[in-house]
Amino acid sequence: MFFRNLTFFRFPSAIDFSAVDALLPHAQLKPVGPLEMTSRGFISPFGRDEQEVLSHRTGEFLWLTIGGEDKILPGSVVNELLARKLAEIEEREGRKLSGRARKRLKDDLVHELLPRAFVKVSRTDVLLDLQHGYAAVDTSSRRTGEGVVSEIRALLGSFPALPLNAEVAPRSILTGWIAGEPLPEGLSLGEEAELQDPCEGGGKVKVTHLELRSDEIGKHLEAGKQVTKLALNLDDHVSFVLGDDLVIRKLKFLDGALDQLEDSDADGVRAELNARFALMSGEVRRLFLLLEQALHLSKAEG
């Protein structure tokens, strides 16, 4: 269990999470109903089969998991059946249905097919640092992240969490790091970047497995391109790609961090997950606080 992406949200660290465990059973995931398309709710971080433990906390870190069930009903299947029904009606009655009647027929077909539709299950994990007031959602999708925040807001009644906001344009900082400006202590360049012309419709260049402070990259910078994604390493513990949207992708924990697990006496699946969560939460906090200063991230109000 290690997150692969991080979409951050900030919230006031004064928020009280003491009632979370009492509230979670009332917001637990319910199976998607026969005529429903989707269902969302909390599940145990340790797996869907675990019914009693719906959260996990280590010190000031809280781990929550949103479970999902979505009906898979391809539009092509609905449209094919609709076309068949329309043809039958036209042949039998010698007339074509109006637009409103076609829509009503389509809705009836969807309701007929829903109980037999395949259900896709999903989970999205979120790490909350209660001391520093940020939530790190394991997704690269802002929409998915917002969905997780909405579930926590519904659980608590109030959760004023907002996406990260940088007081200085992230592109300018990322571009400066490639151009030769010193990186924050602990950070080093990786071998992957994306550069884009700031003009509307401008060209985009993606490079991988390449020395980023090179003549080739320098020419792109001289032409006015700016860095929109940049691979970085935090010591020998974590590698990741930071975007100008402040989302961290391709998060990977390296030997420098994983070696700490070898010293753990964790025994059993839950104990191992607990050890991994403790390791991950510490590294994510270190990374967040470093980026907070380097990217001039705004504090949460309240």
Contacts in CASP RR format, 6 or more apart in sequence:
PFRMAT RR
TARGET T0000
AUTHOR 0000-0000-0000
METHOD contacts of the structure
MODEL  1
MFFRNLTFFRFPSAIDFSAVDALLPHAQLKPVGPLEMTSRGFISPFGRDE
QEVLSHRTGEFLWLTIGGEDKILPGSVVNELLARKLAEIEEREGRKLSGR
ARKRLKDDLVHELLPRAFVKVSRTDVLLDLQHGYAAVDTSSRRTGEGVVS
EIRALLGSFPALPLNAEVAPRSILTGWIAGEPLPEGLSLGEEAELQDPCE
GGGKVKVTHLELRSDEIGKHLEAGKQVTKLALNLDDHVSFVLGDDLVIRK
LKFLDGALDQLEDSDADGVRAELNARFALMSGEVRRLFLLLEQALHLSKA
EG
1 125 0 8 1.000
1 273 0 8 1.000
1 276 0 8 1.000
1 277 0 8 1.000
1 280 0 8 1.000
2 251 0 8 1.000
2 253 0 8 1.000
2 276 0 8 1.000
2 280 0 8 1.000
3 125 0 8 1.000
3 127 0 8 1.000
3 136 0 8 1.000
3 138 0 8 1.000
3 251 0 8 1.000
3 280 0 8 1.000
3 284 0 8 1.000
4 138 0 8 1.000
4 250 0 8 1.000
4 251 0 8 1.000
4 252 0 8 1.000
5 138 0 8 1.000
5 139 0 8 1.000
5 140 0 8 1.000
5 247 0 8 1.000
5 248 0 8 1.000
5 249 0 8 1.000
5 250 0 8 1.000
5 251 0 8 1.000
6 136 0 8 1.000
6 137 0 8 1.000
6 138 0 8 1.000
6 240 0 8 1.000
6 247 0 8 1.000
6 248 0 8 1.000
6 251 0 8 1.000
6 284 0 8 1.000
7 136 0 8 1.000
7 137 0 8 1.000
7 139 0 8 1.000
7 140 0 8 1.000
7 141 0 8 1.000
7 142 0 8 1.000
7 144 0 8 1.000
7 145 0 8 1.000
7 163 0 8 1.000
7 247 0 8 1.000
7 248 0 8 1.000
8 134 0 8 1.000
8 135 0 8 1.000
8 136 0 8 1.000
8 137 0 8 1.000
8 163 0 8 1.000
8 164 0 8 1.000
8 246 0 8 1.000
8 247 0 8 1.000
8 248 0 8 1.000
8 288 0 8 1.000
9 134 0 8 1.000
9 135 0 8 1.000
9 137 0 8 1.000
9 145 0 8 1.000
9 149 0 8 1.000
9 161 0 8 1.000
9 162 0 8 1.000
9 163 0 8 1.000
9 164 0 8 1.000
10 133 0 8 1.000
10 134 0 8 1.000
10 135 0 8 1.000
10 161 0 8 1.000
10 162 0 8 1.000
10 163 0 8 1.000
10 164 0 8 1.000
10 297 0 8 1.000
10 298 0 8 1.000
10 299 0 8 1.000
10 300 0 8 1.000
11 133 0 8 1.000
11 134 0 8 1.000
11 135 0 8 1.000
11 159 0 8 1.000
11 160 0 8 1.000
11 161 0 8 1.000
11 162 0 8 1.000
11 300 0 8 1.000
12 133 0 8 1.000
12 160 0 8 1.000
12 300 0 8 1.000
12 301 0 8 1.000
12 302 0 8 1.000
13 130 0 8 1.000
13 131 0 8 1.000
13 132 0 8 1.000
13 133 0 8 1.000
13 300 0 8 1.000
14 302 0 8 1.000
15 130 0 8 1.000
15 133 0 8 1.000
15 156 0 8 1.000
15 159 0 8 1.000
17 62 0 8 1.000
17 128 0 8 1.000
17 130 0 8 1.000
17 156 0 8 1.000
19 156 0 8 1.000
20 55 0 8 1.000
20 62 0 8 1.000
20 64 0 8 1.000
20 155 0 8 1.000
20 156 0 8 1.000
21 54 0 8 1.000
21 55 0 8 1.000
23 155 0 8 1.000
23 156 0 8 1.000
24 42 0 8 1.000
24 54 0 8 1.000
24 55 0 8 1.000
24 155 0 8 1.000
25 54 0 8 1.000
27 41 0 8 1.000
27 42 0 8 1.000
27 151 0 8 1.000
27 154 0 8 1.000
27 155 0 8 1.000
28 41 0 8 1.000
28 42 0 8 1.000
28 43 0 8 1.000
28 54 0 8 1.000
29 39 0 8 1.000
29 40 0 8 1.000
29 41 0 8 1.000
29 42 0 8 1.000
29 43 0 8 1.000
29 66 0 8 1.000
29 67 0 8 1.000
29 68 0 8 1.000
29 69 0 8 1.000
30 39 0 8 1.000
30 41 0 8 1.000
31 39 0 8 1.000
31 69 0 8 1.000
32 38 0 8 1.000
32 39 0 8 1.000
32 69 0 8 1.000
32 70 0 8 1.000
32 71 0 8 1.000
32 119 0 8 1.000
33 39 0 8 1.000
34 114 0 8 1.000
34 115 0 8 1.000
35 111 0 8 1.000
35 114 0 8 1.000
35 115 0 8 1.000
36 71 0 8 1.000
36 114 0 8 1.000
37 70 0 8 1.000
37 71 0 8 1.000
37 73 0 8 1.000
37 114 0 8 1.000
38 68 0 8 1.000
38 69 0 8 1.000
38 70 0 8 1.000
38 71 0 8 1.000
39 68 0 8 1.000
39 69 0 8 1.000
39 70 0 8 1.000
40 66 0 8 1.000
40 67 0 8 1.000
40 68 0 8 1.000
40 147 0 8 1.000
40 151 0 8 1.000
41 66 0 8 1.000
41 67 0 8 1.000
41 68 0 8 1.000
41 151 0 8 1.000
42 54 0 8 1.000
42 55 0 8 1.000
42 64 0 8 1.000
42 65 0 8 1.000
42 66 0 8 1.000
42 67 0 8 1.000
42 151 0 8 1.000
42 155 0 8 1.000
43 54 0 8 1.000
43 65 0 8 1.000
43 66 0 8 1.000
43 67 0 8 1.000
43 123 0 8 1.000
44 50 0 8 1.000
44 51 0 8 1.000
44 52 0 8 1.000
44 53 0 8 1.000
44 54 0 8 1.000
44 65 0 8 1.000
45 53 0 8 1.000
45 55 0 8 1.000
45 56 0 8 1.000
45 63 0 8 1.000
45 64 0 8 1.000
45 65 0 8 1.000
45 125 0 8 1.000
45 273 0 8 1.000
45 277 0 8 1.000
46 53 0 8 1.000
46 56 0 8 1.000
46 269 0 8 1.000
46 270 0 8 1.000
46 273 0 8 1.000
47 65 0 8 1.000
47 123 0 8 1.000
48 67 0 8 1.000
48 121 0 8 1.000
48 123 0 8 1.000
54 64 0 8 1.000
55 62 0 8 1.000
55 63 0 8 1.000
55 64 0 8 1.000
56 62 0 8 1.000
56 63 0 8 1.000
56 273 0 8 1.000
56 274 0 8 1.000
56 277 0 8 1.000
57 63 0 8 1.000
58 274 0 8 1.000
58 277 0 8 1.000
58 278 0 8 1.000
58 281 0 8 1.000
60 129 0 8 1.000
60 130 0 8 1.000
60 131 0 8 1.000
61 127 0 8 1.000
61 128 0 8 1.000
61 129 0 8 1.000
61 130 0 8 1.000
61 277 0 8 1.000
61 278 0 8 1.000
61 281 0 8 1.000
61 282 0 8 1.000
61 285 0 8 1.000
62 127 0 8 1.000
62 128 0 8 1.000
62 130 0 8 1.000
63 125 0 8 1.000
63 126 0 8 1.000
63 127 0 8 1.000
63 128 0 8 1.000
63 277 0 8 1.000
63 281 0 8 1.000
64 125 0 8 1.000
64 126 0 8 1.000
64 128 0 8 1.000
64 152 0 8 1.000
65 123 0 8 1.000
65 124 0 8 1.000
65 125 0 8 1.000
65 126 0 8 1.000
66 123 0 8 1.000
66 124 0 8 1.000
66 125 0 8 1.000
66 126 0 8 1.000
66 147 0 8 1.000
66 148 0 8 1.000
66 151 0 8 1.000
67 121 0 8 1.000
67 122 0 8 1.000
67 123 0 8 1.000
67 124 0 8 1.000
68 121 0 8 1.000
68 122 0 8 1.000
68 123 0 8 1.000
69 119 0 8 1.000
69 120 0 8 1.000
69 121 0 8 1.000
69 122 0 8 1.000
70 119 0 8 1.000
70 120 0 8 1.000
70 122 0 8 1.000
71 114 0 8 1.000
71 117 0 8 1.000
71 118 0 8 1.000
71 119 0 8 1.000
71 120 0 8 1.000
72 117 0 8 1.000
72 118 0 8 1.000
72 119 0 8 1.000
72 120 0 8 1.000
73 110 0 8 1.000
73 113 0 8 1.000
73 114 0 8 1.000
73 117 0 8 1.000
77 113 0 8 1.000
78 106 0 8 1.000
78 109 0 8 1.000
78 110 0 8 1.000
78 113 0 8 1.000
81 109 0 8 1.000
81 113 0 8 1.000
82 102 0 8 1.000
82 105 0 8 1.000
82 106 0 8 1.000
82 109 0 8 1.000
85 105 0 8 1.000
85 109 0 8 1.000
86 96 0 8 1.000
86 97 0 8 1.000
86 102 0 8 1.000
86 105 0 8 1.000
89 95 0 8 1.000
89 97 0 8 1.000
90 96 0 8 1.000
97 105 0 8 1.000
124 137 0 8 1.000
124 138 0 8 1.000
124 139 0 8 1.000
124 144 0 8 1.000
124 145 0 8 1.000
124 148 0 8 1.000
125 137 0 8 1.000
125 138 0 8 1.000
126 135 0 8 1.000
126 136 0 8 1.000
126 137 0 8 1.000
126 138 0 8 1.000
126 148 0 8 1.000
126 152 0 8 1.000
127 135 0 8 1.000
127 136 0 8 1.000
127 138 0 8 1.000
127 277 0 8 1.000
127 280 0 8 1.000
127 281 0 8 1.000
127 284 0 8 1.000
128 134 0 8 1.000
128 135 0 8 1.000
128 136 0 8 1.000
129 135 0 8 1.000
129 136 0 8 1.000
129 281 0 8 1.000
129 284 0 8 1.000
129 285 0 8 1.000
129 288 0 8 1.000
132 285 0 8 1.000
132 288 0 8 1.000
132 289 0 8 1.000
133 300 0 8 1.000
134 288 0 8 1.000
135 148 0 8 1.000
135 149 0 8 1.000
135 152 0 8 1.000
135 161 0 8 1.000
136 284 0 8 1.000
136 288 0 8 1.000
137 144 0 8 1.000
137 145 0 8 1.000
137 148 0 8 1.000
137 149 0 8 1.000
139 145 0 8 1.000
139 148 0 8 1.000
140 247 0 8 1.000
140 249 0 8 1.000
142 163 0 8 1.000
142 245 0 8 1.000
142 247 0 8 1.000
149 159 0 8 1.000
149 161 0 8 1.000
152 159 0 8 1.000
152 161 0 8 1.000
153 159 0 8 1.000
153 161 0 8 1.000
160 300 0 8 1.000
160 301 0 8 1.000
160 302 0 8 1.000
161 300 0 8 1.000
162 300 0 8 1.000
163 246 0 8 1.000
164 246 0 8 1.000
164 297 0 8 1.000
164 298 0 8 1.000
165 297 0 8 1.000
165 298 0 8 1.000
166 246 0 8 1.000
166 295 0 8 1.000
166 296 0 8 1.000
166 297 0 8 1.000
166 298 0 8 1.000
167 296 0 8 1.000
167 297 0 8 1.000
167 298 0 8 1.000
168 295 0 8 1.000
168 296 0 8 1.000
169 244 0 8 1.000
170 242 0 8 1.000
170 243 0 8 1.000
170 244 0 8 1.000
170 245 0 8 1.000
170 246 0 8 1.000
170 295 0 8 1.000
171 198 0 8 1.000
171 226 0 8 1.000
171 227 0 8 1.000
171 228 0 8 1.000
171 244 0 8 1.000
172 226 0 8 1.000
173 294 0 8 1.000
173 295 0 8 1.000
174 226 0 8 1.000
174 227 0 8 1.000
174 228 0 8 1.000
174 229 0 8 1.000
174 230 0 8 1.000
174 242 0 8 1.000
174 243 0 8 1.000
174 244 0 8 1.000
175 221 0 8 1.000
175 226 0 8 1.000
175 227 0 8 1.000
176 227 0 8 1.000
177 183 0 8 1.000
177 189 0 8 1.000
177 227 0 8 1.000
177 230 0 8 1.000
178 189 0 8 1.000
178 193 0 8 1.000
178 212 0 8 1.000
178 213 0 8 1.000
178 217 0 8 1.000
178 221 0 8 1.000
178 227 0 8 1.000
178 230 0 8 1.000
179 218 0 8 1.000
179 221 0 8 1.000
180 213 0 8 1.000
183 189 0 8 1.000
183 232 0 8 1.000
184 290 0 8 1.000
184 293 0 8 1.000
184 294 0 8 1.000
186 234 0 8 1.000
186 235 0 8 1.000
186 290 0 8 1.000
187 232 0 8 1.000
187 233 0 8 1.000
187 234 0 8 1.000
187 290 0 8 1.000
187 294 0 8 1.000
188 232 0 8 1.000
188 233 0 8 1.000
189 212 0 8 1.000
189 213 0 8 1.000
189 230 0 8 1.000
189 231 0 8 1.000
189 232 0 8 1.000
189 233 0 8 1.000
190 212 0 8 1.000
190 230 0 8 1.000
190 231 0 8 1.000
190 232 0 8 1.000
190 233 0 8 1.000
190 239 0 8 1.000
191 208 0 8 1.000
191 209 0 8 1.000
191 210 0 8 1.000
191 211 0 8 1.000
191 212 0 8 1.000
191 231 0 8 1.000
192 207 0 8 1.000
192 208 0 8 1.000
192 209 0 8 1.000
192 210 0 8 1.000
192 229 0 8 1.000
192 230 0 8 1.000
192 231 0 8 1.000
192 241 0 8 1.000
193 206 0 8 1.000
193 207 0 8 1.000
193 210 0 8 1.000
193 212 0 8 1.000
193 217 0 8 1.000
193 227 0 8 1.000
193 229 0 8 1.000
193 230 0 8 1.000
193 231 0 8 1.000
194 204 0 8 1.000
194 205 0 8 1.000
194 206 0 8 1.000
194 207 0 8 1.000
194 227 0 8 1.000
194 228 0 8 1.000
194 229 0 8 1.000
194 230 0 8 1.000
195 204 0 8 1.000
195 205 0 8 1.000
195 207 0 8 1.000
195 217 0 8 1.000
195 220 0 8 1.000
195 221 0 8 1.000
195 225 0 8 1.000
195 226 0 8 1.000
195 227 0 8 1.000
195 228 0 8 1.000
196 202 0 8 1.000
196 203 0 8 1.000
196 204 0 8 1.000
196 205 0 8 1.000
196 225 0 8 1.000
196 226 0 8 1.000
196 228 0 8 1.000
197 203 0 8 1.000
197 204 0 8 1.000
197 223 0 8 1.000
197 224 0 8 1.000
197 225 0 8 1.000
197 226 0 8 1.000
198 224 0 8 1.000
198 225 0 8 1.000
198 226 0 8 1.000
203 225 0 8 1.000
204 228 0 8 1.000
205 220 0 8 1.000
205 225 0 8 1.000
207 216 0 8 1.000
207 217 0 8 1.000
210 216 0 8 1.000
210 217 0 8 1.000
211 217 0 8 1.000
212 230 0 8 1.000
212 231 0 8 1.000
227 244 0 8 1.000
228 243 0 8 1.000
228 244 0 8 1.000
229 241 0 8 1.000
229 242 0 8 1.000
229 243 0 8 1.000
229 244 0 8 1.000
229 249 0 8 1.000
230 241 0 8 1.000
230 242 0 8 1.000
230 243 0 8 1.000
231 239 0 8 1.000
231 240 0 8 1.000
231 241 0 8 1.000
231 250 0 8 1.000
232 239 0 8 1.000
232 240 0 8 1.000
232 241 0 8 1.000
232 242 0 8 1.000
233 239 0 8 1.000
233 254 0 8 1.000
234 240 0 8 1.000
234 283 0 8 1.000
234 286 0 8 1.000
234 287 0 8 1.000
234 290 0 8 1.000
235 256 0 8 1.000
236 254 0 8 1.000
236 255 0 8 1.000
236 256 0 8 1.000
237 253 0 8 1.000
237 254 0 8 1.000
237 256 0 8 1.000
237 257 0 8 1.000
237 283 0 8 1.000
238 251 0 8 1.000
238 252 0 8 1.000
238 253 0 8 1.000
238 254 0 8 1.000
238 257 0 8 1.000
238 283 0 8 1.000
238 287 0 8 1.000
239 250 0 8 1.000
239 251 0 8 1.000
239 252 0 8 1.000
239 254 0 8 1.000
240 248 0 8 1.000
240 249 0 8 1.000
240 250 0 8 1.000
240 251 0 8 1.000
240 252 0 8 1.000
240 287 0 8 1.000
241 248 0 8 1.000
241 249 0 8 1.000
241 250 0 8 1.000
242 248 0 8 1.000
242 291 0 8 1.000
243 249 0 8 1.000
246 295 0 8 1.000
246 297 0 8 1.000
248 287 0 8 1.000
253 279 0 8 1.000
253 280 0 8 1.000
253 283 0 8 1.000
257 279 0 8 1.000
257 283 0 8 1.000
258 279 0 8 1.000
260 279 0 8 1.000
261 275 0 8 1.000
261 276 0 8 1.000
261 279 0 8 1.000
264 272 0 8 1.000
264 275 0 8 1.000
266 272 0 8 1.000
266 274 0 8 1.000
266 275 0 8 1.000
291 297 0 8 1.000
END
